[in-house]
C-alpha cells in the first residue's frame, strides 16, 4: 500500500501562472452586441421645420444686382448704386427683364438680420421665378458688425 500512496502524491497538479481570458472574451462579445443594437437608436438630431425653396446652386458673381429683403418682407432692388423699393411682383418682372438682357447676371441677396429664414427664402424663390439661376447671399464679417 505504501507504493499506492506514493503514486497519488506524484499526481498533484502544479499551479498554472496563466490568465484565463475566455471570460473576458465573452464579456467583450456581449458588450459588442449591446453597442451594435443601441448605436442606431442614438439619433441625437432635432426636428426642424425648414422652409420650402426652389433655389439652385450658383457660381461666381459677375456684374451683380443686389436685392434687399427687409424683416417685414419688403423688397428693394439696387442697380448701379440706385436702391429702389419694389413690390414682390415688380421685383420678379424687373429681374426677368434684367435676365433677358444679361443671362449671366448674378443677383446678390442682402437679407436683414432680423428677417426670418422663410422671408429670405421667399425672396430667393421670387428671384428664381424670374429665371435667374445665379443667386448669392451677402453677409458681413462678425468684427465689422460691432
C-alpha positions as CSV (number, residue, x, y, z in Angstrom):
1,X,0.0,0.0,0.0
2,X,2.8,2.3,0.6
3,X,3.5,2.3,-3.1
4,X,0.0,3.3,-4.0
5,X,0.0,6.3,-1.8
6,X,3.3,7.5,-3.1
7,X,1.9,7.3,-6.6
8,X,-1.0,9.6,-5.7
9,X,1.3,12.2,-4.3
10,X,3.1,12.4,-7.6
11,X,-0.1,13.2,-9.5
12,X,-0.6,16.5,-7.8
13,X,-1.4,19.3,-10.2
14,X,1.0,22.1,-10.5
15,X,-0.4,25.7,-10.3
16,X,-0.6,27.5,-13.6
17,X,0.6,31.0,-13.8
18,X,-1.5,31.9,-16.9
19,X,-4.6,34.1,-17.1
20,X,-7.8,32.6,-18.4
21,X,-9.1,35.1,-21.0
22,X,-12.2,33.2,-22.1
23,X,-14.5,35.0,-19.6
24,X,-13.1,38.4,-20.8
25,X,-13.8,37.5,-24.4
26,X,-17.4,36.5,-23.5
27,X,-17.9,39.8,-21.8
28,X,-16.4,41.7,-24.8
29,X,-18.7,40.0,-27.2
30,X,-21.8,40.7,-25.1
31,X,-20.8,44.4,-24.9
32,X,-20.2,44.4,-28.7
33,X,-23.7,43.1,-29.3
34,X,-25.2,45.7,-26.9
35,X,-23.4,48.6,-28.6
36,X,-24.4,47.3,-32.1
37,X,-28.0,47.2,-31.1
38,X,-28.2,50.5,-29.3
39,X,-26.0,52.6,-31.7
40,X,-28.7,53.0,-34.4
41,X,-31.2,54.1,-31.7
42,X,-29.0,57.1,-30.7
43,X,-30.1,59.7,-33.2
44,X,-29.3,63.0,-31.5
45,X,-30.9,65.3,-34.1
46,X,-33.8,67.5,-33.5
47,X,-36.8,68.1,-35.8
48,X,-36.8,71.4,-37.6
49,X,-39.4,72.8,-39.9
50,X,-37.3,74.1,-42.8
51,X,-38.9,76.4,-45.4
52,X,-39.6,75.3,-48.9
53,X,-37.4,76.6,-51.7
54,X,-36.7,76.1,-55.4
55,X,-33.2,77.7,-55.3
56,X,-30.4,76.1,-57.3
57,X,-26.6,76.0,-56.8
58,X,-24.8,79.1,-58.1
59,X,-21.5,80.2,-59.5
60,X,-19.2,83.2,-59.1
61,X,-20.9,86.6,-59.4
62,X,-20.3,89.0,-62.3
63,X,-22.0,92.4,-62.5
64,X,-24.3,91.7,-59.6
65,X,-27.7,93.1,-59.0
66,X,-28.5,93.5,-55.3
67,X,-31.9,92.6,-53.8
68,X,-32.5,93.8,-50.3
69,X,-35.0,91.8,-48.2
70,X,-36.3,93.5,-45.1
71,X,-37.6,91.9,-41.9
72,X,-41.2,92.8,-42.8
73,X,-40.9,91.1,-46.2
74,X,-40.4,94.3,-48.3
75,X,-38.0,94.3,-51.2
76,X,-35.6,96.8,-52.7
77,X,-33.6,96.5,-55.9
78,X,-30.2,98.1,-56.2
79,X,-28.8,98.5,-59.7
80,X,-25.6,100.6,-60.1
81,X,-25.9,102.2,-56.7
82,X,-29.5,103.2,-57.0
83,X,-31.7,101.5,-54.4
84,X,-35.4,101.4,-55.2
85,X,-38.3,99.8,-53.3
86,X,-40.3,97.3,-55.4
87,X,-43.3,95.1,-54.9
88,X,-42.9,91.3,-55.0
89,X,-44.4,91.1,-58.5
90,X,-42.4,94.2,-59.6
91,X,-39.2,92.5,-58.3
92,X,-39.9,89.4,-60.4
93,X,-40.7,91.5,-63.5
94,X,-37.6,93.7,-63.3
95,X,-35.3,90.8,-62.6
96,X,-36.9,88.9,-65.6
97,X,-36.1,91.9,-67.8
98,X,-32.5,92.1,-66.5
99,X,-32.1,88.3,-67.0
100,X,-33.3,88.6,-70.6
101,X,-30.7,91.3,-71.4
102,X,-27.9,89.5,-69.5
103,X,-28.5,85.8,-68.9
104,X,-25.2,85.6,-66.9
105,X,-26.2,88.3,-64.4
106,X,-25.8,87.4,-60.8
107,X,-28.2,88.5,-58.1
108,X,-26.9,89.1,-54.6
109,X,-29.4,88.9,-51.7
110,X,-28.9,91.2,-48.8
111,X,-31.2,89.9,-46.1
112,X,-32.0,91.8,-42.9
113,X,-30.5,90.0,-39.8
114,X,-33.9,90.2,-38.2
115,X,-35.7,88.7,-41.2
116,X,-36.9,85.1,-40.7
117,X,-35.4,82.4,-42.8
118,X,-38.8,81.9,-44.5
119,X,-38.9,85.5,-45.6
120,X,-35.5,85.3,-47.2
121,X,-36.3,82.0,-48.9
122,X,-39.5,83.6,-50.4
123,X,-37.3,86.3,-51.8
124,X,-34.9,83.8,-53.3
125,X,-37.9,81.9,-54.8
126,X,-39.1,85.1,-56.4
127,X,-35.6,85.6,-57.9
128,X,-35.7,82.1,-59.3
129,X,-39.1,82.6,-60.8
130,X,-37.7,85.4,-62.8
131,X,-35.3,82.9,-64.4
132,X,-32.2,84.0,-62.5
133,X,-30.1,81.0,-61.5
134,X,-27.0,82.8,-60.1
135,X,-28.0,83.9,-56.6
136,X,-25.7,84.5,-53.7
137,X,-26.1,85.8,-50.1
138,X,-24.3,88.8,-48.8
139,X,-23.0,88.7,-45.2
140,X,-21.0,91.0,-43.1
141,X,-17.9,89.8,-41.1
142,X,-18.6,89.5,-37.4
143,X,-15.9,92.0,-36.4
144,X,-17.4,94.6,-38.8
145,X,-20.8,94.2,-37.0
146,X,-19.5,95.8,-33.8
